Amino acid sequence: MTRIQPDSTTHISRPIVAIGFFIGIFLSFAVLSGDEAGRVNLLYLLLIFLFIPLISAVISVISLIHGKGLNFARLVTQIPVWSQSQKAYMHKLRQMNLDKSWFFLQSQAAALAYSAAGVLVFLVLLLVTDMNFVWRSTLLNAEQILPVLEVISAPWPFWPSAQPQLELLQMTQDSRLTDNYQDQSVFGDWWAFILATQLLYSFILRGVMLALAKLWVSRKTQNDIETQLSQKLSSVTPQKQQHPSLAPITHALPSSITLNNWAEIDNKLLSTIGAAELPIIKAGPSANENEQQLAEAFKDDQLLVVKSWEPPMGELFDFMALGRGYLIPVDIKQGRIDAPEKHHLEEWQRFINSLNQWQLYLPQEWMNHYES
Amino acid sequence: MSHEQKAQFAVVGHPNKGKSSIVSTLSHNDNIGISSRSGTTEKADRYTVTTDHGCYDLIDTPGFQRPTKVLKWLNQQCSNTSERAQTVVSFVNNSECQRNFPDEVELLKPMTEGAAILYVVDGSRPYGPEYDAEMEILRWTGQPSMALINPIENSDCIDEWENALTQYFKSVRVFNPLKADFEKQIELLQTFAHLNPKWSNQLKQIVKDLLQKREQQCHDSIIVLARLVDDLCQYQQCQKVLTPDQAKQVRPLLEKQYKHWMKQREEKAIKELLANYAHFQTQFSLDQFDLPPDLFDCDEWYAWGLNKKQLTSAAAVAGAVGGAAIDLAVAGHSFMLGAIGGGLLGAGSAWFGADKLIDVKVKGLPLGGYQACVGPIKNRNFPYVIIGRFVHMFRQISQLNHANREALNFNATDFQEKVALLEKSEQKELHRACDLLIKQKPVDNLADVLMPLFRADTD
């Protein structure tokens, strides 16, 4: 079952990065090598390091925000080169509506690798070979090109040597028909401008786009309902059932015993459990202070009648801690005393288990109630 | 927001009368411990119900243990009626009382901090004089209060309780935390707004937020279903083998793995559905389903998906849509034969292929060897079966209360009727989507197509 971990969607695919990097190496080397005299056309470089990165960035953003039309991601997933698990992963991405964002992220990584390769090749070639930057045009002259270059270099006014100069432009204009170079050193002066163009429009731009894409994909993954539900499910610890100890039930009473009708059950009803004739003491919610005190001072065996459905409370516990005897929880159904429900009985068994001087009493015949 | 400003309700009463259940249901939190044992709540636990624009507190308190003695203490300390509320504060802060009456101190403390009172009694058992002391103590606090009658086993004693409670509380409501549906919960919350006028606006906003959240939960459930049905209709289990004979040998194993994956996927969706409605402790098992006992039991499918007649007409509709596209492409020169032919073809394949289940395919690989694959399921009814089961589960789970800790029990469904009740255009969209799913084609608006099936449950 394919589960997408929240952090896995922002992982960068190494093969995709490698493809971008090698294309960058190949293209940059092909263009920067120039001709046999080491002449490199400045306008070609602008094409490779400025226009292509800018246009591809715009296309990938349009592809991302456009609803159904330009969807490179889905086209790619249709290519029959993916393994079963990769297909499942992409299927999941599509379900989560993340496929386009994921491909956008990967394409930024690939473009960044492409840019890094370009910068690397450029620096290596600057170090190991003489690069001569020239420009050629049939229609344009230096005065017409300069404003365009000035716009391109506007973001780095702090780097004077990377700014285009009209003089330099005029001096580096080339024609294949003439071969007359008076001052060769000026042809290398464009390197700073080229490097700045590469760094800003290719490397930094893609770096920022990659960082934003990562943030966006991560947020989209976190906000996906499946991710949220999975996180909630994994944070839950199942509750454990508790099994308290239960006191045994006795079915015999001593011959000498006193009735304590804590439940205020009608005396006639008590005859059904053989308690109507017993001597009586009174304690509980409706006993007056005197009756309560007498009952608390009583130290012989007593049969304490309680309502089975009312759970044992602290007041009863306090009273029972002072005396001893038998407790009988009774239910009342259709005006008659009956055996307590099983879950009520268990509650009283648990309660009595903590009182050593007391036993839980039920008439033998009531036990049939639980067998059925 | 301080406790004074924030709406807060202390749920109090005798032990084991459903206080924790009420808190659990109203806060939509099934992590709150509920037990048939009395005295399981020993400390007052504050649960904050947070919505997009507000929050309120529900305080689960221990039950009264020694109300008679506490009332006696209060009476001894107070000679003037106007000082009663202050006497309760003294009781809560008194170290001796904290030692002798820990439960009452815990349950009364929130009220001294401004919480309103929700007093809970059991409406299935008769009123008794032992309740008088605790109701009197609550009256001493002077806080706004409401009584909730919880008919735990039956409703036999509700009238008797109403008569007793109206003497102490201005508002008395019957509320069963195990059965009260979402609308009843909202209704109760709306009545809370009347307890303290200062909280009225925030509670109204909370109600509004909760209603919106409910809609969002329904929408999220539909997404869970859309992904489930998409996954199940797409899934294929494959294995590379050397010869066609080996492919035959691995078939049972592949089928077993395939079915296991499908069941696990459906189980995952149910867990997500439960989590979507904040049910994390609910136990369930797919084996408990009454119908069908097995996702792969073809005979049982008609109970969950469409019946043979509905399925045939669904296939005809889907086929006709495809055929109509051809008619459109040739600008009607086919005299609508595309639509008619597509319809007939679809209907025929649905009727005769209705019992077809899992395909096992063996195909040669370009680099040698073979690949045996099980699935995807080609039966036209399959997506309907998945949808039908899920819609049924949705209905159970969305109405399940958080106090209800019993394992889920799913019963038979009326999915066929539900499909029949859809608008014609909605039916058509559903059939078209299912047709695409069974052909393993993506359906972009699947969640929108499924929406009408959930409508009846949320309206």
Interface residues (C-beta under 8 A of the other chain):
Chain A: M1 K68 Q84 H91 R94 Q95 I225 E226 L229 S230 K232 L233 V236 P238 Q239 Q242 P244 E264 G284 P285 S286 K307 W309 E310 P311 P312 M313 G314 E315 F317 D318 H343 E346 E347 R350
Chain B: H14 P15 N16 N31 G33 S35 S36 R37 S38 G39 G63 F64 Q65 R66 P67 T68 K69 D103 D122 R125 G128 P129 E130 D132 A133 D220 I223 V224 A226 R227 D230 D231 Q234 Q236 C238 W261 Q264 R265 K268 K271 E272 A275 N276 F280 Q281 P442 D444
